[in-house]
Amino acid sequence: MTEAVVATVAPAAVAEPVFVERRLGVAFWVSIGWVALVVVAAVLAGVLPLQDPLAIGDNAPRLGPSAAHLLGTDELGRDLLARVIFGSRTSLTVGFASIAFGLAVGGAMGLVAGYYGGRMDAALNGLSTVLLAFPALIFLLTVVTFLGQNLFDVTMTLGVLSVAPIARIIRANTLVYANREFVLAARALGARNRRILVREILPNVLPSALAFSLVAVAVVIVAEGALSFLGLSVRPPTPTWGGMIAEGGQVLAQDPLVALWPSVAMFATVLALNFAGDRLQVYFQVREGGL
Amino acid sequence: MTDPTNSAPHHRDFAGPPGTHALLEVEDLRTHFLTGRGAVRAVDGVSFTLERGRTLGIVGESGSGKTVLARSIMGLLPATNVVRKGEVRYEGRRLSGLAPSELRELWGAEISMVFQDPMTSLNPVVRIGRQITETMRFHLAIPDAEARTRAVELLRSVGIPDPARRLREYPHQLSGGMRQRVTIAIALACGPKLLLADEPTTALDVTVQAQILRLLGRQQRERFMAMILVTHDLGVVAGRTDEIVVMYAGRIVERAPTPVLFSDMRMRYTQALFRSIPRVTDPAHRRLQAIGGRPPDLAAPARGCSFAPRCRFARARCHDEAPPLVDAGPGHSYACWYPAEPGEAAAEAS
């Protein structure tokens, strides 16, 4: 349907590019819808009519999907739907919170480095190079070993690891705007540096930064999944997608569904985040390109 | 240029009551950029004085140092690899002696600038309204509501229809001419005494150019504001300035009150610039009289006159010795060894 609309609009686009309404597309809204659904389910997991994800022995083990257990039960008779939904809490918290931290710290670093340049840029670039060069897995293992396997530590560790890549991207974006004439114009009107950064450059950098961070959230969700698969994230019996995949892996031959459901949930969420992020990046690029 | 009363000890520069000094005095201003090829002398010893409410046109082709001169006057230069020498005095205050915070109070409030390209000099993601009110809130410390009322008034005065609605719009919703009107409104928001317009019409359609220039002229007269109009087009400054300075290779090559310059141009470069303007009275299909060659390399200044390599009238002396600025009448001076006879250029052109 959208294609048809676009096709009829296209000839006019050549003459009057300003008035063409750009669309994000149906697939974008499906992706966003899925992510929203997962987020809402995770937030409301406590009040939804779900079974206790931790209760062992309430049900028969390894039941197939049925009306009572939409996704069936696992080896210990726990309801898989409840576990997948409660498990999303860990993935989403770690994913969004660590990238929020990375954006706050890395974003500030990138803005300052890109705008001021010179020594400030060299120093911050050096710092992010050191962060990038630091072996991530060893860092994670060390933190988990010494600080413990709780949600906060895992989130912060992944957050710290996301600082350097985000700082690089924001710096590159800032460089594009730092030498634009409107920044010079703001200076000529007496604006101080802090104001130019916050009021002139940040609003320009933010859209693409947010689009990029959706993709980054997806990367962190996969990383957290890998960590809990290895038993390095939040401890069992708290359900996590990665942990459930690991448990399911042990009974893969007898009951593949146990590993399948959390895998599908993670796959769909990561795909949706990536797709939405990509579409947004293109969307904002077009807008900037048109100016 | 400087009368003896002005050259008192330093502290007097700040103490002098307004009115005893010219609005803007530029003295032997030099701006050199340090590059891998050596110092690029973008502005190389420029001096002039601008009185309150007067207009000065700075004319020269691309690369002659006009834009750098305008930015050097403001003090808006990159922080590194720049050498700025000489003196700029605004109402007797030495701008180079001011702290960054003092300069910021001057910028926008007392001295304002209109840039060449309104497509890039407005922030694309900030609404017009905020771009105008921000400066007022900062310099005049007035409440939001009053700033908005003033913004509407300003937009109306620069000829933007339906200004209240425009305040909520983004720059890309406006045409180039409208955007330049907005940048002018922003520059005028705090009632500056000096407006630097750096090629304000170069990026605009010819039909819009005249409107913008008329607007600038009207605002300048109504506000009794001094204005420096930087352009590459002698036609732009012709009827709109009190005085014209012609720049070449970072130096002033001719300076005169506007009517005198057009009736009595002496410097061969001014003459060549003047001839390169196409005229309606020319016969059809007449070749455009371009100036041959390219602007000189500012990193390797010539020993003689910098225009000599491109000058039809150059002789041996021009290549060996740089001509000094010599007086040719009240307010008129030029730098040329073999100048045009008075009235020669005008006669040839007609």
Interface residues (C-beta under 8 A of the other chain):
Chain A: V18 G118 R180 E181 F182 L184 A185 A186 R187 A188 L189 G190 A191 R192 R199 E200 P203 N204 P207 E288 G290 L291
Chain B: M74 L76 A79 T80 R104 E105 L106 W107 G108 A109 S112 M113 F115 Q116 D117 M119 T120 S121 L122 N123 P124 V125 V126 E134 T135 F138 H139 P171 H172 T183 I186 A187
